[in-house]
Amino acid sequence: MVSAVFHSPSEASDALRADKASAKSASTPMTAASSTAPASTPATKASFDWAGLALKILSPVAGLALLIGIWALLTMKSTTFPTPLQTWDAAVALFSDPFYSNGPNDQGIGWNIWFSLKRVAMGFGLAALVGIPMGFIIGRSQVIGGMLNPIISLLRPVSPLAWLPIGLLVFKSADPAAIWTIFICSIWPMIINTAVGVQRVPEDYLNVAKVLNLSEWKIVTKILFPSVLPYMLTGVRLSVGTAWLVIVAAEMLTGGVGIGFWVWDEWNNLNVSHIIIAIFVIGIVGLLLENALVAIAKRFSFE
């Protein structure tokens, strides 16, 4: 202990007050210091999955590269089958002017794709207008379902091209005959999938509709349609894929303007490079159609 000497009573009292103040400040927590202390660092955000993105991109690229590599090896010494580089050069020249028109039988590949898509849209649209309501009717009525199921089972396995001569006989023209062929081959998946969806609607939903005394229109729009929509869109996807396959074969037989006729015409000219290009174009267009329907299915899904 250090002794202090005070010269006056006032100095002693001042020192005593100073000791009390220092003791009080020592006993209180350091709020200011604690307030300025750095806060705990937040958890770091999850890093982006670059490996997954690279795998998603590189895997298809590697598959295409493998296909082109095998193609290049097999055609290295060929004089009849074009190499990938020759096909690429032909594609660049072909798509430099895809919409030229030098008469009804000499048009660019863009016009041929457009006319094929237009026929597919017409035949597929008619099939949807007929097939989806028929699927609802078959699913709702056991009597009508019992009448039509044997007919559908009999006609569904028939090859689509077997219907083409019937269309030529009835319509006397190649264009409506091709649309008829697309219609008849596209309608079955939509009928079957829609009917199955209606039959798998939970019975509790329909019992509630009976209790509420809902009309048939209310049952279809408020109960059946949201429940059947996934089945219906599956049928639509199958139908549009079948329609795009059939139009190529139908146009090969009927002629005119279309991607199928264009392929057959290039074969008659022994232009194999253009045939390979058409194969890729047909595959890409079919893939785009399917992806578009998948996007629509996700957009209009009822959870």
C-alpha positions as CSV (number, residue, x, y, z in Angstrom):
1,M,0.0,0.0,0.0
2,V,1.3,3.5,-0.9
3,S,0.7,6.2,1.7
4,A,-0.4,9.7,0.6
5,V,0.2,13.0,2.4
6,F,-2.7,15.5,2.1
7,H,-2.0,19.2,2.8
8,S,-5.6,20.2,3.4
9,P,-9.0,18.5,4.3
10,S,-10.3,19.5,0.8
11,E,-7.6,17.6,-0.9
12,A,-8.4,14.5,1.2
13,S,-12.1,14.7,0.3
14,D,-11.3,15.1,-3.4
15,A,-9.1,12.1,-3.3
16,L,-11.8,10.0,-1.6
17,R,-14.3,10.9,-4.3
18,A,-11.8,10.0,-7.0
19,D,-11.3,6.6,-5.4
20,K,-15.0,5.9,-5.3
21,A,-15.5,6.9,-8.9
22,S,-12.6,4.6,-10.1
23,A,-14.0,1.7,-8.0
24,K,-17.5,2.2,-9.5
25,S,-16.2,2.3,-13.1
26,A,-14.2,-0.9,-12.5
27,S,-17.2,-2.8,-11.2
28,T,-19.5,-1.9,-14.2
29,P,-19.3,-4.0,-17.4
30,M,-17.5,-2.5,-20.4
31,T,-20.6,-1.8,-22.5
32,A,-18.8,0.5,-24.9
33,A,-16.1,-1.9,-25.5
34,S,-18.5,-4.8,-25.9
35,S,-20.7,-2.8,-28.3
36,T,-17.7,-2.1,-30.5
37,A,-16.6,-5.8,-30.5
38,P,-16.8,-7.4,-33.9
39,A,-20.0,-9.5,-34.5
40,S,-19.6,-13.1,-35.3
41,T,-19.1,-13.7,-39.0
42,P,-22.1,-15.1,-40.9
43,A,-21.9,-18.6,-42.4
44,T,-20.4,-18.6,-45.8
45,K,-22.8,-19.1,-48.7
46,A,-22.8,-22.4,-50.5
47,S,-20.4,-22.3,-53.4
48,F,-21.8,-22.6,-56.9
49,D,-21.6,-26.2,-58.2
50,W,-19.2,-25.5,-61.1
51,A,-18.4,-29.2,-61.4
52,G,-22.1,-30.1,-61.9
53,L,-22.5,-27.4,-64.5
54,A,-19.4,-28.5,-66.3
55,L,-20.6,-32.1,-66.3
56,K,-24.0,-31.1,-67.6
57,I,-22.4,-29.2,-70.5
58,L,-19.4,-31.3,-71.2
59,S,-21.2,-34.7,-71.3
60,P,-23.4,-33.9,-74.3
61,V,-20.4,-32.2,-76.0
62,A,-18.3,-35.2,-75.4
63,G,-21.1,-37.5,-76.8
64,L,-21.4,-35.4,-80.0
65,A,-17.6,-35.3,-80.4
66,L,-17.5,-39.1,-80.1
67,L,-20.1,-39.4,-82.8
68,I,-18.3,-37.0,-85.1
69,G,-15.0,-38.8,-84.5
70,I,-16.4,-42.2,-85.3
71,W,-18.1,-40.7,-88.4
72,A,-14.8,-39.1,-89.5
73,L,-12.9,-42.4,-89.0
74,L,-15.4,-44.4,-91.0
75,T,-15.5,-42.0,-93.9
76,M,-11.8,-41.2,-94.0
77,K,-11.2,-43.2,-97.2
78,S,-14.8,-43.2,-98.5
79,T,-15.6,-41.8,-101.9
80,T,-19.4,-42.1,-101.7
81,F,-20.2,-41.1,-98.1
82,P,-19.4,-37.5,-97.1
83,T,-17.1,-36.7,-94.2
84,P,-18.1,-34.4,-91.3
85,L,-16.2,-31.5,-92.8
86,Q,-17.8,-31.9,-96.2
87,T,-21.2,-32.1,-94.6
88,W,-20.5,-28.9,-92.6
89,D,-19.5,-27.0,-95.7
90,A,-22.7,-28.2,-97.4
91,A,-24.8,-27.1,-94.4
92,V,-23.1,-23.6,-94.4
93,A,-24.0,-23.2,-98.1
94,L,-27.5,-24.6,-97.5
95,F,-28.4,-22.3,-94.6
96,S,-26.9,-19.2,-96.2
97,D,-30.1,-18.8,-98.1
98,P,-32.7,-21.2,-96.6
99,F,-35.8,-19.4,-98.0
100,Y,-35.0,-19.2,-101.7
101,S,-37.7,-20.2,-104.2
102,N,-37.1,-21.2,-107.8
103,G,-40.4,-22.8,-108.4
104,P,-42.7,-25.3,-106.6
105,N,-40.2,-28.1,-106.7
106,D,-37.1,-26.1,-105.9
107,Q,-37.3,-24.3,-102.6
108,G,-35.0,-23.7,-99.7
109,I,-34.8,-26.0,-96.7
110,G,-36.5,-23.3,-94.6
111,W,-39.7,-23.4,-96.7
112,N,-39.7,-27.2,-96.6
113,I,-39.5,-27.2,-92.8
114,W,-42.2,-24.6,-92.6
115,F,-44.7,-26.5,-94.8
116,S,-44.0,-29.7,-92.8
117,L,-44.6,-27.9,-89.5
118,K,-47.8,-26.4,-90.9
119,R,-49.1,-29.9,-91.8
120,V,-48.2,-31.2,-88.4
121,A,-49.9,-28.4,-86.7
122,M,-53.1,-28.9,-88.6
123,G,-53.3,-32.6,-88.2
124,F,-52.2,-32.5,-84.6
125,G,-54.6,-29.7,-83.8
126,L,-57.5,-31.6,-85.2
127,A,-56.5,-34.7,-83.3
128,A,-56.4,-32.7,-80.1
129,L,-59.8,-31.2,-80.7
130,V,-61.3,-34.7,-81.2
131,G,-59.1,-36.9,-79.0
132,I,-59.1,-35.0,-75.7
133,P,-62.9,-34.7,-75.4
134,M,-63.3,-38.3,-76.5
135,G,-60.8,-39.3,-73.8
136,F,-62.9,-37.5,-71.2
137,I,-66.1,-39.2,-72.4
138,I,-64.6,-42.6,-72.4
139,G,-63.2,-42.1,-69.0
140,R,-66.5,-40.8,-67.6
141,S,-68.8,-43.3,-69.2
142,Q,-68.4,-47.1,-68.8
143,V,-70.9,-47.7,-71.6
144,I,-69.2,-45.6,-74.2
145,G,-65.8,-46.8,-73.0
146,G,-66.9,-50.4,-73.5
147,M,-68.1,-49.6,-77.0
148,L,-65.0,-47.7,-78.2
149,N,-62.2,-49.6,-76.4
150,P,-62.3,-52.5,-78.9
151,I,-62.2,-50.2,-81.8
152,I,-59.3,-48.2,-80.4
153,S,-57.4,-51.4,-79.6
154,L,-58.0,-52.7,-83.2
155,L,-57.0,-49.5,-85.0
156,R,-54.1,-48.2,-82.8
157,P,-51.5,-50.7,-83.9
158,V,-52.1,-50.0,-87.6
159,S,-49.1,-48.4,-89.3
160,P,-49.7,-44.7,-90.0
161,L,-48.7,-45.0,-93.6
162,A,-51.4,-47.6,-94.1
163,W,-53.9,-44.8,-93.7
164,L,-52.3,-42.7,-96.5
165,P,-54.0,-44.4,-99.4
166,I,-57.3,-44.0,-97.7
167,G,-56.6,-40.3,-97.5
168,L,-55.6,-40.1,-101.1
169,L,-58.8,-41.9,-102.1
170,V,-61.1,-39.7,-100.1
171,F,-59.5,-36.3,-100.5
172,K,-58.0,-36.7,-104.0
173,S,-55.0,-34.5,-103.0
174,A,-51.7,-35.1,-101.4
175,D,-51.8,-32.3,-98.9
176,P,-55.0,-33.2,-97.1
177,A,-54.1,-36.8,-97.3
178,A,-50.9,-36.1,-95.3
179,I,-52.8,-34.1,-92.8
180,W,-55.3,-37.0,-92.5
181,T,-52.5,-39.4,-91.8
182,I,-51.1,-37.2,-89.1
183,F,-54.5,-36.9,-87.5
184,I,-55.2,-40.6,-87.4
185,C,-51.8,-41.5,-85.9
186,S,-51.8,-38.6,-83.4
187,I,-55.3,-39.2,-81.9
188,W,-54.7,-42.5,-80.1
189,P,-52.2,-41.4,-77.5
190,M,-54.3,-38.4,-76.5
191,I,-57.5,-40.5,-76.2
192,I,-55.8,-43.3,-74.2
193,N,-53.9,-41.1,-71.8
194,T,-56.8,-38.7,-71.2
195,A,-59.2,-41.6,-70.5
196,V,-56.7,-43.2,-68.1
197,G,-56.3,-39.9,-66.3
198,V,-60.0,-39.5,-65.9
199,Q,-60.4,-43.1,-64.5
200,R,-57.6,-42.4,-61.9
201,V,-59.2,-39.4,-60.4
202,P,-59.7,-40.1,-56.7
203,E,-63.3,-41.2,-55.9
204,D,-63.4,-38.8,-52.9
205,Y,-63.2,-35.9,-55.3
206,L,-66.3,-37.1,-57.2
207,N,-68.1,-37.9,-54.0
208,V,-67.6,-34.3,-52.9
209,A,-69.0,-33.1,-56.2
210,K,-72.1,-35.3,-55.7
211,V,-72.6,-33.8,-52.2
212,L,-72.3,-30.3,-53.5
213,N,-74.6,-31.2,-56.5
214,L,-72.1,-29.8,-59.0
215,S,-73.0,-29.8,-62.7
216,E,-71.1,-31.9,-65.2
217,W,-69.4,-28.8,-66.5
218,K,-68.2,-27.9,-63.1
219,I,-67.0,-31.4,-62.4
220,V,-65.0,-31.4,-65.7
221,T,-63.5,-27.9,-65.3
222,K,-62.9,-27.8,-61.5
223,I,-62.1,-31.4,-60.6
224,L,-61.3,-33.5,-63.6
225,F,-59.2,-31.1,-65.7
226,P,-56.6,-30.2,-63.0
227,S,-56.3,-33.9,-62.1
228,V,-56.1,-35.2,-65.7
229,L,-53.8,-32.5,-67.0
230,P,-50.5,-34.4,-66.5
231,Y,-51.9,-37.5,-68.2
232,M,-53.3,-35.3,-71.0
233,L,-50.0,-33.5,-71.6
234,T,-48.1,-36.9,-71.7
235,G,-50.5,-38.0,-74.5
236,V,-49.9,-34.7,-76.3
237,R,-46.1,-35.2,-76.1
238,L,-46.4,-38.7,-77.5
239,S,-48.7,-37.5,-80.3
240,V,-46.6,-34.6,-81.5
241,G,-43.5,-36.9,-81.6
242,T,-45.4,-39.4,-83.7
243,A,-46.8,-36.7,-85.9
244,W,-43.4,-35.4,-86.7
245,L,-42.1,-38.9,-87.5
246,V,-45.1,-39.6,-89.8
247,I,-45.0,-36.4,-91.8
248,V,-41.5,-37.2,-93.1
249,A,-42.6,-40.6,-94.4
250,A,-45.9,-39.3,-95.7
251,E,-44.2,-36.5,-97.7
252,M,-41.8,-38.9,-99.2
253,L,-44.7,-40.7,-100.8
254,T,-47.0,-37.8,-101.6
255,G,-44.4,-35.3,-102.9
256,G,-44.8,-31.5,-102.9
257,V,-43.0,-29.2,-100.6
258,G,-41.9,-30.5,-97.2
259,I,-38.8,-31.9,-95.4
260,G,-39.8,-35.5,-96.3
261,F,-40.1,-34.7,-100.0
262,W,-36.9,-32.7,-99.8
263,V,-35.0,-35.7,-98.4
264,W,-36.4,-38.0,-101.2
265,D,-35.6,-35.4,-103.9
266,E,-32.0,-35.1,-102.6
267,W,-31.7,-38.9,-102.7
268,N,-32.8,-38.8,-106.4
269,N,-30.0,-36.3,-107.0
270,L,-27.5,-38.5,-105.0
271,N,-26.8,-35.6,-102.7
272,V,-25.9,-37.5,-99.5
273,S,-24.6,-34.5,-97.7
274,H,-28.0,-32.8,-97.8
275,I,-29.7,-36.0,-96.6
276,I,-27.5,-36.1,-93.5
277,I,-28.2,-32.4,-92.9
278,A,-31.9,-33.2,-93.2
279,I,-31.6,-36.0,-90.6
280,F,-30.0,-33.6,-88.1
281,V,-32.6,-30.9,-88.9
282,I,-35.5,-33.4,-88.3
283,G,-34.0,-34.5,-85.0
284,I,-33.4,-30.9,-83.8
285,V,-36.9,-29.8,-84.7
286,G,-38.4,-32.9,-83.0
287,L,-36.3,-32.1,-79.9
288,L,-37.5,-28.5,-79.8
289,L,-41.1,-29.6,-80.1
290,E,-40.8,-32.0,-77.2
291,N,-38.9,-29.5,-75.0
292,A,-41.6,-26.9,-75.7
293,L,-44.3,-29.3,-74.6
294,V,-42.3,-30.2,-71.5
295,A,-42.1,-26.5,-70.6
296,I,-45.8,-26.1,-71.1
297,A,-46.5,-29.1,-68.9
298,K,-44.4,-27.6,-66.1
299,R,-46.0,-24.2,-66.5
300,F,-49.6,-25.5,-66.3
301,S,-49.1,-28.2,-63.6
302,F,-51.6,-28.1,-60.8
303,E,-50.1,-29.1,-57.4
